[in-house]
């Protein structure tokens, strides 16, 4: 018997968690860059 495909709700939840992880990663990279340049990126 074939496995039941994941519902749209599960897919949306996975996509939301992925987007949240990418957002946190981008913010961490931005803070790291600003701190490394002495809070003056320009």
C-alpha positions, 0 to 999 in steps of 0.5 A, a space after each residue: 500500500 503506497 504511503 499517504 502523501 503529506 498534506 498541504 498543512 505539513 508542507 506549509 509548516 515545513 516551509 515556514 520553519 525553513 524560512 524562519 531558519 534562513 531569516 535567523 541565519 541572515 540576521 546572524 551573518 549581518 550582525 557578524 559582519 557589522 561586529 567584525 567591521 567595528 559597527 561601521 560597514 560604510 
